[in-house]
Amino acid sequence: MPAQIPERYAFLGPEATFSEAAARLLPAAGALVPAPTVPAALDAVRQREVDGAVVPVESSVEGSVNATLDELIRGEPLVIAAEVLLPVAFALLARRGTVLGSVRRIVTHPVAEAQCRRWVAAKLPGAHITVTTSTAAAAAAVAVGEPGPDGPFDAAIAAPFAAEKYGLETLATAIGDYPDALTRFVLVTPPTQPPPPTGADRTSLVAFIRDDHPGALLEILEQFATRGVNLTRIESRPTRNGMGRYCFAVDCEGHVADARVGEALMGLRRVCADVRFLGSYARADRVTGSLARGTSNADFTAAEEWLGRLRSFGA
């Protein structure tokens, strides 16, 4: 098998973020380009400045990353081509000579703040936390003595490997409240044909309801349930077209090439105002999922052939 050609990927920067660490795990990763925000990383893909962007989409602690989800819902369409599951551990980093007891002003990313809240409350009860665009940006701010709301930041909550990159000392490690925390990152590319099914796949999409009426969500769920398609995530997001108007972001088991998933998508297209396909790709955890009786590709083919015989009877 020929080697994959290295590609140019944007990632949520600056350097030494978890997004960069996730990007380096992708087989085709070549040149990596830091972007200041998730929208900036995805806009670089839309403008064909890079081949793809690696951004966080879901935390096992905090749930979905809204900045990523909202960008995939709106704007010029993009698709997910791959995913990476990355264990996330945090450290408290500071300039040389800083002692733990003197830390009063901490800076970090909102997701890191949420995952280290109990540790900070227990070890540094008088500390105030300010949030910024990424954990690496927080480390960079501490390294240069960037001022916070009431003085220079004393410390950053960031990835342990950011210490060397920004010349900081590690005051404490393993400060996360959830030692088994994982973050799911996705490789987002311009729309293209999905990679072939592997048998352990995930499909992502956004369903836009036609109008707000009783049973609107049930209509969406039924398209999956009646075809034996298991959902791994579903949540509502505002369409920004008026109060009370929502769409539903969905992840499900299976690949668009699977008959049951294809049938579910066709059902959604019939009952929804619009469906945005966000890609079918291999699951990072390699979980194959469950296959209900009567929902295999062979079952759908046999049923279609049976219907064809009925329609052609006597012709």
NUMIFI-929741 format. One record per atom (N, C-alpha, C): residue in three letters; x, y, z. Coordinates in steps of 0.1 Angstrom, whole numbers, padded with zeros to 4 digits, always signed. Layout:
# NUMIFI-929741
ALAXYZ/...
//
This chain:
# NUMIFI-929741
MET+0008-0012+0000/MET+0000+0000+0000/MET+0009+0013+0000/PRO+0006+0022-0009/PRO+0015+0034-0010/PRO+0013+0043+0003/ALA+0024+0050+0007/ALA+0023+0058+0018/ALA+0014+0070+0015/GLN+0007+0075+0026/GLN-0002+0087+0024/GLN+0006+0099+0022/ILE+0001+0108+0013/ILE+0008+0120+0010/ILE+0006+0130+0022/PRO+0016+0135+0028/PRO+0014+0145+0039/PRO+0005+0156+0035/GLU-0003+0161+0044/GLU-0012+0172+0041/GLU-0010+0183+0051/ARG-0015+0195+0047/ARG-0013+0207+0056/ARG-0026+0209+0064/TYR-0025+0208+0077/TYR-0036+0209+0086/TYR-0035+0222+0095/ALA-0046+0229+0096/ALA-0047+0239+0106/ALA-0051+0233+0119/PHE-0048+0239+0131/PHE-0053+0234+0144/PHE-0055+0246+0153/LEU-0063+0244+0163/LEU-0065+0254+0173/LEU-0053+0257+0180/GLY-0046+0268+0178/GLY-0033+0271+0184/GLY-0034+0281+0196/PRO-0023+0286+0200/PRO-0010+0285+0193/PRO-0003+0271+0195/GLU+0010+0270+0193/GLU+0016+0257+0195/GLU+0015+0252+0209/ALA+0015+0238+0210/ALA+0014+0231+0223/ALA+0000+0231+0229/THR-0010+0231+0220/THR-0024+0228+0224/THR-0026+0213+0223/PHE-0037+0209+0229/PHE-0042+0195+0227/PHE-0046+0193+0213/SER-0051+0203+0206/SER-0054+0201+0192/SER-0042+0198+0183/GLU-0031+0204+0186/GLU-0019+0201+0179/GLU-0015+0186+0182/ALA-0016+0182+0195/ALA-0012+0169+0198/ALA-0021+0159+0191/ALA-0034+0162+0189/ALA-0043+0153+0182/ALA-0040+0153+0167/ALA-0036+0164+0162/ALA-0033+0165+0147/ALA-0021+0156+0144/ARG-0011+0156+0153/ARG+0001+0148+0151/ARG-0002+0133+0151/LEU-0013+0129+0156/LEU-0017+0115+0156/LEU-0023+0110+0143/LEU-0027+0119+0134/LEU-0033+0116+0121/LEU-0022+0111+0111/PRO-0024+0100+0105/PRO-0014+0094+0096/PRO-0009+0104+0085/ALA-0018+0112+0079/ALA-0014+0120+0068/ALA-0009+0134+0072/ALA-0008+0137+0085/ALA-0004+0150+0090/ALA+0010+0154+0085/GLY+0011+0165+0078/GLY+0023+0170+0074/GLY+0026+0183+0081/ALA+0026+0194+0074/ALA+0028+0208+0080/ALA+0015+0211+0088/LEU+0018+0216+0100/LEU+0007+0220+0109/LEU+0008+0235+0111/VAL-0004+0241+0110/VAL-0005+0256+0110/VAL-0014+0260+0121/PRO-0009+0267+0131/PRO-0018+0272+0143/PRO-0028+0283+0138/ALA-0040+0282+0143/ALA-0050+0292+0141/ALA-0055+0297+0154/PRO-0058+0310+0155/PRO-0061+0316+0169/PRO-0075+0311+0174/THR-0084+0307+0166/THR-0097+0303+0171/THR-0102+0291+0162/VAL-0113+0285+0167/VAL-0119+0274+0159/VAL-0124+0280+0146/PRO-0132+0291+0146/PRO-0137+0296+0133/PRO-0125+0299+0123/ALA-0114+0305+0129/ALA-0103+0308+0120/ALA-0097+0295+0113/ALA-0096+0284+0121/ALA-0091+0272+0116/ALA-0100+0267+0105/LEU-0113+0267+0107/LEU-0123+0262+0097/LEU-0124+0271+0085/ASP-0122+0284+0087/ASP-0122+0293+0076/ASP-0110+0291+0067/ALA-0099+0287+0073/ALA-0087+0284+0065/ALA-0090+0272+0055/VAL-0098+0262+0060/VAL-0102+0251+0052/VAL-0111+0256+0040/ARG-0121+0264+0044/ARG-0130+0269+0034/ARG-0123+0277+0023/GLN-0113+0284+0027/GLN-0106+0293+0017/GLN-0094+0285+0010/ARG-0094+0272+0013/ARG-0084+0263+0006/ARG-0070+0267+0010/GLU-0068+0273+0021/GLU-0054+0276+0026/GLU-0047+0264+0031/VAL-0055+0254+0036/VAL-0050+0242+0042/VAL-0059+0231+0037/ASP-0054+0218+0039/ASP-0062+0207+0034/ASP-0073+0203+0044/GLY-0071+0206+0057/GLY-0080+0203+0067/GLY-0077+0210+0080/ALA-0086+0209+0090/ALA-0084+0215+0103/ALA-0087+0205+0114/VAL-0079+0205+0124/VAL-0081+0196+0136/VAL-0086+0205+0147/VAL-0099+0202+0152/VAL-0105+0210+0162/VAL-0112+0201+0172/PRO-0114+0206+0184/PRO-0121+0198+0194/PRO-0136+0198+0191/VAL-0143+0187+0193/VAL-0157+0187+0190/VAL-0165+0182+0203/GLU-0159+0174+0211/GLU-0167+0169+0223/GLU-0157+0165+0234/SER-0161+0169+0246/SER-0154+0165+0258/SER-0162+0155+0266/SER-0155+0145+0272/SER-0162+0135+0280/SER-0167+0142+0293/VAL-0162+0153+0297/VAL-0167+0160+0309/VAL-0177+0171+0306/GLU-0174+0180+0296/GLU-0182+0191+0293/GLU-0192+0190+0282/GLY-0191+0179+0275/GLY-0200+0177+0263/GLY-0195+0184+0251/SER-0204+0188+0242/SER-0200+0193+0229/SER-0193+0207+0230/VAL-0184+0209+0221/VAL-0177+0222+0220/VAL-0185+0230+0210/ASN-0192+0240+0215/ASN-0202+0247+0207/ASN-0196+0255+0196/ALA-0184+0260+0198/ALA-0177+0268+0188/ALA-0175+0260+0175/THR-0171+0247+0177/THR-0170+0238+0166/THR-0183+0234+0160/LEU-0192+0231+0168/LEU-0205+0226+0163/LEU-0213+0237+0155/ASP-0212+0249+0161/ASP-0219+0260+0154/ASP-0213+0263+0140/GLU-0200+0262+0139/GLU-0193+0265+0127/GLU-0197+0254+0116/LEU-0198+0241+0121/LEU-0202+0231+0111/LEU-0217+0232+0107/ILE-0225+0238+0116/ILE-0239+0239+0112/ILE-0241+0250+0102/ARG-0233+0261+0103/ARG-0235+0273+0095/ARG-0224+0275+0085/GLY-0226+0284+0076/GLY-0215+0287+0066/GLY-0214+0277+0055/GLU-0203+0279+0047/GLU-0200+0270+0036/GLU-0198+0256+0042/PRO-0205+0246+0036/PRO-0204+0232+0042/PRO-0190+0227+0042/LEU-0187+0219+0053/LEU-0175+0212+0055/LEU-0179+0198+0060/VAL-0170+0188+0059/VAL-0173+0175+0064/VAL-0162+0170+0073/ILE-0166+0160+0082/ILE-0156+0154+0091/ILE-0151+0142+0084/ALA-0137+0141+0083/ALA-0131+0130+0076/ALA-0125+0119+0085/ALA-0122+0123+0098/ALA-0116+0114+0107/ALA-0118+0120+0121/GLU-0116+0112+0131/GLU-0116+0116+0145/GLU-0105+0110+0153/VAL-0102+0117+0164/VAL-0091+0113+0173/VAL-0096+0114+0187/LEU-0094+0104+0196/LEU-0097+0105+0210/LEU-0084+0107+0217/LEU-0083+0118+0225/LEU-0071+0121+0232/LEU-0073+0122+0247/PRO-0066+0114+0255/PRO-0067+0116+0270/PRO-0062+0130+0273/VAL-0069+0137+0282/VAL-0065+0151+0285/VAL-0061+0152+0300/ALA-0049+0157+0302/ALA-0044+0159+0316/ALA-0039+0173+0316/PHE-0040+0180+0328/PHE-0037+0194+0329/PHE-0026+0196+0340/ALA-0018+0206+0338/ALA-0008+0210+0348/ALA-0009+0225+0351/LEU-0004+0229+0362/LEU-0004+0244+0365/LEU+0010+0249+0362/LEU+0011+0258+0353/LEU+0024+0263+0348/LEU+0026+0278+0352/ALA+0038+0281+0356/ALA+0041+0295+0360/ALA+0055+0299+0356/ARG+0058+0312+0357/ARG+0072+0317+0354/ARG+0081+0311+0365/ARG+0094+0310+0362/ARG+0104+0305+0371/ARG+0104+0314+0384/GLY+0105+0307+0395/GLY+0105+0314+0408/GLY+0092+0315+0415/THR+0081+0312+0407/THR+0068+0313+0413/THR+0066+0301+0423/VAL+0060+0304+0434/VAL+0056+0293+0443/VAL+0041+0292+0443/LEU+0037+0279+0446/LEU+0023+0276+0444/LEU+0014+0285+0453/GLY+0018+0288+0465/GLY+0010+0295+0474/GLY+0008+0310+0470/SER+0016+0315+0461/SER+0015+0329+0457/SER+0006+0331+0445/VAL+0001+0320+0439/VAL-0008+0321+0427/VAL-0021+0327+0431/ARG-0025+0338+0424/ARG-0038+0344+0426/ARG-0046+0346+0413/ARG-0038+0348+0402/ARG-0045+0350+0390/ARG-0041+0339+0380/ILE-0051+0331+0376/ILE-0049+0320+0367/ILE-0056+0323+0354/VAL-0050+0318+0343/VAL-0056+0319+0330/VAL-0057+0306+0323/THR-0067+0303+0316/THR-0069+0290+0309/THR-0080+0290+0299/HIS-0082+0279+0292/HIS-0094+0277+0283/HIS-0106+0274+0291/PRO-0118+0278+0287/PRO-0131+0275+0295/PRO-0132+0260+0298/VAL-0129+0251+0288/VAL-0131+0236+0291/VAL-0121+0232+0302/ALA-0109+0237+0301/ALA-0099+0233+0312/ALA-0103+0239+0325/GLU-0108+0251+0325/GLU-0113+0257+0338/GLU-0124+0248+0344/ALA-0133+0243+0336/ALA-0144+0234+0341/ALA-0138+0221+0347/GLN-0128+0216+0340/GLN-0123+0203+0344/GLN-0113+0204+0356/CYS-0109+0216+0360/CYS-0099+0217+0371/CYS-0105+0226+0382/ARG-0118+0228+0382/ARG-0124+0237+0391/ARG-0123+0233+0406/ARG-0125+0220+0408/ARG-0125+0215+0422/ARG-0110+0216+0428/TRP-0101+0212+0419/TRP-0087+0213+0424/TRP-0083+0227+0428/VAL-0086+0237+0419/VAL-0083+0251+0422/VAL-0090+0255+0435/ALA-0102+0252+0437/ALA-0110+0256+0449/ALA-0103+0250+0461/ALA-0098+0238+0460/ALA-0092+0231+0472/ALA-0078+0236+0475/LYS-0070+0238+0464/LYS-0056+0241+0466/LYS-0053+0256+0466/LEU-0061+0264+0458/LEU-0059+0278+0457/LEU-0072+0285+0459/PRO-0078+0285+0470/PRO-0092+0290+0472/PRO-0093+0305+0469/GLY-0082+0312+0470/GLY-0083+0327+0468/GLY-0080+0331+0453/ALA-0078+0321+0445/ALA-0074+0324+0431/ALA-0086+0327+0422/HIS-0083+0336+0413/HIS-0094+0340+0403/HIS-0089+0335+0389/ILE-0099+0329+0382/ILE-0095+0323+0369/ILE-0101+0331+0358/THR-0093+0335+0348/THR-0097+0342+0336/THR-0096+0332+0324/VAL-0106+0332+0315/VAL-0105+0323+0303/VAL-0100+0330+0291/THR-0094+0322+0282/THR-0089+0327+0269/THR-0092+0316+0259/THR-0086+0318+0247/THR-0089+0310+0235/THR-0084+0296+0235/SER-0073+0293+0242/SER-0068+0280+0243/SER-0059+0279+0255/THR-0055+0266+0259/THR-0046+0264+0270/THR-0032+0269+0266/ALA-0028+0267+0254/ALA-0015+0272+0250/ALA-0014+0287+0250/ALA-0025+0294+0246/ALA-0026+0308+0246/ALA-0024+0313+0261/ALA-0030+0305+0270/ALA-0029+0309+0284/ALA-0014+0308+0288/ALA-0007+0297+0284/ALA+0007+0295+0288/ALA+0015+0306+0282/ALA+0012+0310+0270/ALA+0020+0321+0263/ALA+0018+0334+0271/ALA+0005+0337+0275/ALA+0002+0349+0283/ALA+0010+0350+0296/VAL+0011+0338+0303/VAL+0019+0338+0315/VAL+0034+0340+0312/ALA+0039+0334+0302/ALA+0053+0335+0299/ALA+0057+0350+0296/VAL+0049+0358+0290/VAL+0052+0372+0287/VAL+0047+0382+0298/GLY+0041+0376+0308/GLY+0036+0385+0319/GLY+0024+0394+0314/GLU+0016+0388+0305/GLU+0004+0395+0300/GLU-0005+0399+0312/PRO-0010+0411+0312/PRO-0019+0416+0323/PRO-0033+0410+0322/GLY-0037+0406+0334/GLY-0051+0402+0335/GLY-0060+0413+0340/PRO-0072+0410+0346/PRO-0081+0420+0350/PRO-0075+0429+0361/ASP-0066+0423+0370/ASP-0061+0431+0381/ASP-0046+0429+0383/GLY-0039+0426+0372/GLY-0024+0424+0373/GLY-0020+0413+0364/PRO-0007+0411+0362/PRO-0002+0400+0354/PRO-0007+0386+0359/PHE-0009+0377+0350/PHE-0013+0364+0353/PHE-0001+0357+0360/ASP-0005+0350+0371/ASP+0005+0342+0378/ASP+0008+0328+0373/ALA-0003+0322+0367/ALA-0001+0308+0363/ALA-0012+0305+0352/ALA-0009+0294+0345/ALA-0018+0289+0335/ALA-0021+0275+0337/ILE-0034+0271+0334/ILE-0037+0257+0334/ILE-0036+0253+0319/ALA-0027+0244+0317/ALA-0024+0240+0303/ALA-0019+0225+0302/ALA-0016+0221+0290/ALA-0011+0208+0288/ALA+0003+0207+0294/PRO+0007+0196+0300/PRO+0020+0195+0306/PRO+0032+0198+0297/PHE+0030+0194+0284/PHE+0041+0197+0274/PHE+0042+0211+0270/ALA+0033+0220+0274/ALA+0034+0234+0271/ALA+0045+0241+0279/ALA+0049+0235+0290/ALA+0059+0241+0299/ALA+0072+0243+0292/GLU+0077+0233+0285/GLU+0089+0234+0278/GLU+0088+0244+0266/LYS+0077+0244+0259/LYS+0075+0253+0248/LYS+0076+0267+0252/TYR+0070+0271+0263/TYR+0069+0285+0267/TYR+0078+0289+0279/GLY+0088+0279+0282/GLY+0098+0282+0292/GLY+0092+0285+0306/LEU+0082+0276+0310/LEU+0076+0278+0323/LEU+0079+0266+0332/GLU+0077+0268+0345/GLU+0079+0258+0355/GLU+0066+0251+0358/THR+0066+0238+0361/THR+0054+0231+0365/THR+0052+0231+0380/LEU+0042+0238+0384/LEU+0039+0239+0399/LEU+0031+0227+0404/ALA+0023+0221+0395/ALA+0015+0209+0399/ALA+0011+0202+0387/THR+0010+0189+0387/THR+0005+0181+0376/THR-0007+0173+0380/ALA-0014+0167+0370/ALA-0026+0159+0372/ALA-0036+0167+0381/ILE-0039+0179+0377/ILE-0048+0187+0385/ILE-0062+0186+0380/GLY-0065+0178+0370/GLY-0079+0177+0365/GLY-0087+0169+0376/ASP-0100+0173+0376/ASP-0109+0167+0386/ASP-0114+0153+0380/TYR-0111+0150+0368/TYR-0116+0138+0361/TYR-0104+0131+0354/PRO-0097+0122+0361/PRO-0085+0116+0356/PRO-0087+0108+0343/ASP-0099+0104+0340/ASP-0102+0096+0328/ASP-0107+0105+0317/ALA-0106+0118+0318/ALA-0112+0127+0308/ALA-0106+0125+0294/LEU-0115+0125+0284/LEU-0111+0124+0270/LEU-0117+0135+0262/THR-0110+0140+0252/THR-0116+0149+0243/THR-0116+0143+0229/ARG-0127+0145+0222/ARG-0128+0140+0208/ARG-0124+0152+0198/PHE-0115+0150+0190/PHE-0111+0159+0180/PHE-0115+0154+0166/VAL-0118+0163+0157/VAL-0122+0159+0144/VAL-0113+0166+0133/LEU-0110+0159+0122/LEU-0104+0164+0111/LEU-0115+0169+0101/VAL-0115+0182+0099/VAL-0126+0187+0090/VAL-0120+0191+0077/THR-0126+0188+0066/THR-0121+0190+0053/THR-0132+0196+0044/PRO-0128+0201+0032/PRO-0139+0204+0022/PRO-0147+0192+0019/PRO-0160+0194+0014/PRO-0168+0182+0011/PRO-0161+0173+0001/THR-0161+0160+0004/THR-0155+0150-0005/THR-0162+0137-0002/GLN-0159+0127-0011/GLN-0165+0114-0009/GLN-0160+0108+0004/PRO-0169+0103+0013/PRO-0165+0097+0025/PRO-0155+0086+0023/PRO-0146+0083+0033/PRO-0137+0072+0032/PRO-0146+0059+0033/PRO-0141+0048+0027/PRO-0149+0035+0027/PRO-0152+0031+0041/PRO-0164+0024+0043/PRO-0168+0019+0056/PRO-0158+0009+0061/THR-0156+0009+0075/THR-0147+0000+0081/THR-0154-0010+0090/GLY-0167-0008+0092/GLY-0175-0017+0101/GLY-0175-0011+0115/ALA-0167-0001+0118/ALA-0168+0006+0130/ALA-0167+0021+0127/ASP-0179+0026+0123/ASP-0180+0040+0118/ASP-0190+0048+0125/ARG-0188+0061+0122/ARG-0198+0071+0128/ARG-0202+0081+0117/THR-0215+0084+0117/THR-0220+0094+0107/THR-0226+0106+0115/SER-0222+0118+0110/SER-0226+0131+0117/SER-0235+0139+0107/LEU-0245+0145+0112/LEU-0254+0153+0104/LEU-0261+0164+0113/VAL-0268+0173+0106/VAL-0276+0183+0113/VAL-0290+0182+0106/ALA-0301+0181+0114/ALA-0314+0181+0109/ALA-0321+0194+0113/PHE-0327+0200+0103/PHE-0335+0213+0105/PHE-0350+0210+0104/ILE-0357+0211+0115/ILE-0371+0209+0114/ILE-0379+0219+0106/ARG-0390+0215+0100/ARG-0397+0224+0091/ARG-0404+0235+0099/ASP-0410+0232+0111/ASP-0416+0241+0120/ASP-0417+0235+0133/ASP-0420+0244+0143/ASP-0421+0239+0157/ASP-0435+0234+0159/HIS-0436+0221+0161/HIS-0449+0214+0163/HIS-0447+0202+0172/PRO-0458+0198+0179/PRO-0457+0186+0187/PRO-0452+0174+0179/GLY-0442+0167+0185/GLY-0437+0155+0178/GLY-0426+0157+0168/ALA-0421+0170+0167/ALA-0411+0173+0157/ALA-0398+0165+0159/LEU-0394+0165+0172/LEU-0382+0157+0175/LEU-0384+0142+0174/LEU-0396+0137+0177/LEU-0400+0123+0176/LEU-0399+0119+0161/GLU-0403+0128+0152/GLU-0402+0124+0138/GLU-0388+0121+0134/ILE-0378+0129+0139/ILE-0364+0127+0136/ILE-0359+0114+0142/LEU-0363+0112+0155/LEU-0358+0100+0162/LEU-0363+0087+0155/GLU-0376+0088+0151/GLU-0382+0076+0144/GLU-0374+0072+0132/GLN-0369+0081+0125/GLN-0361+0077+0112/GLN-0350+0068+0116/PHE-0344+0070+0127/PHE-0333+0061+0131/PHE-0338+0049+0138/ALA-0347+0050+0147/ALA-0352+0039+0155/ALA-0358+0028+0147/THR-0366+0032+0137/THR-0373+0021+0129/THR-0363+0014+0120/ARG-0351+0019+0118/ARG-0341+0013+0109/ARG-0330+0007+0118/GLY-0331+0007+0131/GLY-0321+0001+0139/GLY-0308+0008+0140/VAL-0308+0022+0138/VAL-0296+0030+0139/VAL-0295+0036+0152/ASN-0284+0033+0159/ASN-0282+0038+0173/ASN-0275+0052+0172/LEU-0281+0061+0181/LEU-0275+0074+0181/LEU-0265+0075+0192/THR-0253+0081+0190/THR-0243+0083+0200/THR-0243+0097+0206/ARG-0250+0106+0199/ARG-0251+0120+0204/ARG-0262+0127+0197/ILE-0271+0134+0204/ILE-0280+0143+0198/ILE-0282+0155+0207/GLU-0283+0167+0201/GLU-0285+0179+0209/GLU-0291+0190+0200/SER-0298+0199+0206/SER-0304+0210+0199/SER-0294+0222+0199/ARG-0294+0230+0188/ARG-0287+0242+0187/ARG-0296+0252+0180/PRO-0295+0265+0185/PRO-0304+0275+0179/PRO-0300+0278+0164/THR-0310+0280+0155/THR-0307+0283+0141/THR-0303+0298+0140/ARG-0305+0306+0150/ARG-0303+0320+0149/ARG-0312+0328+0140/ASN-0323+0321+0136/ASN-0333+0328+0127/ASN-0345+0332+0135/GLY-0345+0333+0148/GLY-0356+0336+0156/GLY-0357+0328+0169/MET-0363+0334+0179/MET-0365+0327+0192/MET-0373+0314+0190/GLY-0368+0304+0196/GLY-0375+0291+0196/GLY-0372+0282+0184/ARG-0363+0287+0175/ARG-0360+0279+0163/ARG-0347+0271+0165/TYR-0348+0258+0164/TYR-0337+0250+0167/TYR-0335+0239+0155/CYS-0322+0235+0155/CYS-0319+0223+0146/CYS-0313+0213+0156/PHE-0311+0201+0151/PHE-0306+0190+0159/PHE-0293+0184+0153/ALA-0282+0185+0161/ALA-0269+0179+0156/ALA-0269+0164+0161/VAL-0266+0155+0152/VAL-0268+0141+0155/VAL-0255+0134+0151/ASP-0250+0125+0160/ASP-0240+0115+0156/ASP-0247+0101+0157/CYS-0245+0092+0148/CYS-0251+0079+0149/CYS-0240+0068+0145/GLU-0243+0056+0149/GLU-0234+0045+0145/GLU-0237+0042+0130/GLY-0226+0038+0123/GLY-0227+0033+0110/GLY-0222+0043+0100/HIS-0223+0039+0087/HIS-0217+0047+0076/HIS-0228+0050+0066/VAL-0227+0061+0059/VAL-0237+0064+0049/VAL-0238+0053+0038/ALA-0228+0045+0036/ALA-0229+0034+0027/ALA-0237+0022+0032/ASP-0240+0022+0045/ASP-0248+0012+0051/ASP-0262+0014+0047/ALA-0270+0004+0044/ALA-0283+0006+0039/ALA-0292+0012+0050/ARG-0290+0008+0063/ARG-0299+0013+0073/ARG-0297+0028+0075/VAL-0284+0032+0074/VAL-0281+0047+0076/VAL-0286+0055+0064/GLY-0284+0049+0052/GLY-0289+0056+0040/GLY-0304+0058+0040/GLU-0311+0047+0045/GLU-0326+0048+0046/GLU-0330+0059+0056/ALA-0323+0059+0067/ALA-0326+0069+0077/ALA-0324+0083+0072/LEU-0313+0085+0065/LEU-0311+0099+0059/LEU-0321+0102+0049/MET-0326+0093+0041/MET-0337+0096+0032/MET-0350+0099+0039/GLY-0352+0092+0050/GLY-0364+0095+0058/GLY-0363+0109+0064/LEU-0351+0113+0069/LEU-0350+0127+0074/LEU-0352+0137+0063/ARG-0347+0134+0051/ARG-0349+0144+0040/ARG-0363+0146+0037/ARG-0371+0136+0039/ARG-0386+0137+0036/ARG-0393+0146+0047/VAL-0389+0145+0060/VAL-0397+0151+0070/VAL-0391+0164+0075/CYS-0378+0167+0071/CYS-0371+0179+0076/CYS-0371+0190+0065/ALA-0369+0202+0070/ALA-0367+0213+0060/ALA-0354+0212+0053/ASP-0344+0207+0060/ASP-0331+0205+0054/ASP-0323+0195+0062/VAL-0313+0188+0056/VAL-0304+0179+0063/VAL-0290+0183+0058/ARG-0281+0186+0067/ARG-0267+0189+0064/ARG-0259+0176+0068/PHE-0253+0170+0058/PHE-0245+0158+0060/PHE-0231+0163+0064/LEU-0226+0158+0076/LEU-0213+0162+0081/LEU-0202+0151+0080/GLY-0206+0140+0073/GLY-0196+0130+0071/GLY-0198+0117+0077/SER-0192+0107+0071/SER-0191+0093+0077/SER-0176+0090+0078/TYR-0172+0084+0089/TYR-0157+0083+0092/TYR-0155+0072+0102/ALA-0143+0066+0102/ALA-0140+0056+0112/ALA-0140+0061+0126/ARG-0146+0053+0135/ARG-0146+0057+0149/ARG-0132+0055+0155/ALA-0128+0064+0163/ALA-0114+0063+0169/ALA-0114+0052+0180/ASP-0125+0049+0186/ASP-0125+0038+0196/ASP-0127+0024+0190/ARG-0129+0024+0177/ARG-0131+0011+0169/ARG-0143+0003+0174/VAL-0152+0009+0181/VAL-0164+0002+0185/VAL-0173-0001+0173/THR-0177-0013+0171/THR-0185-0017+0160/THR-0200-0014+0162/GLY-0205-0013+0174/GLY-0219-0010+0177/GLY-0227-0022+0175/SER-0240-0020+0177/SER-0250-0031+0176/SER-0257-0031+0163/LEU-0261-0043+0158/LEU-0268-0044+0146/LEU-0281-0052+0149/ALA-0292-0045+0149/ALA-0305-0051+0153/ALA-0309-0061+0142/ARG-0317-0071+0146/ARG-0322-0081+0136/ARG-0330-0074+0125/GLY-0327-0078+0113/GLY-0334-0072+0101/GLY-0329-0059+0096/THR-0317-0055+0101/THR-0312-0042+0096/THR-0298-0043+0089/SER-0294-0055+0086/SER-0281-0056+0079/SER-0283-0052+0064/ASN-0272-0049+0057/ASN-0273-0046+0043/ASN-0281-0057+0035/ALA-0278-0070+0039/ALA-0284-0081+0032/ALA-0299-0081+0034/ASP-0303-0077+0047/ASP-0318-0077+0050/ASP-0325-0066+0041/PHE-0319-0054+0040/PHE-0325-0044+0032/PHE-0325-0048+0017/THR-0315-0054+0012/THR-0314-0059-0002/THR-0325-0069-0004/ALA-0327-0079+0005/ALA-0337-0089+0003/ALA-0351-0083+0003/ALA-0353-0073+0012/ALA-0366-0066+0013/ALA-0369-0059+0000/GLU-0359-0052-0006/GLU-0361-0044-0018/GLU-0363-0054-0030/GLU-0357-0065-0030/GLU-0359-0075-0041/GLU-0373-0080-0040/TRP-0378-0083-0028/TRP-0391-0088-0025/TRP-0402-0078-0030/LEU-0400-0065-0027/LEU-0409-0055-0032/LEU-0409-0054-0047/GLY-0397-0055-0053/GLY-0396-0055-0067/GLY-0404-0066-0074/ARG-0404-0078-0068/ARG-0412-0089-0073/ARG-0427-0086-0072/LEU-0431-0080-0061/LEU-0445-0076-0060/LEU-0449-0066-0070/ARG-0441-0056-0072/ARG-0445-0046-0082/ARG-0445-0050-0096/SER-0437-0061-0099/SER-0436-0065-0113/SER-0445-0077-0115/PHE-0453-0082-0105/PHE-0461-0093-0107/PHE-0471-0091-0118/GLY-0472-0100-0127/GLY-0481-0099-0138/GLY-0477-0090-0149/ALA-0465-0083-0148/ALA-0461-0073-0158/ALA-0456-0081-0171/
//
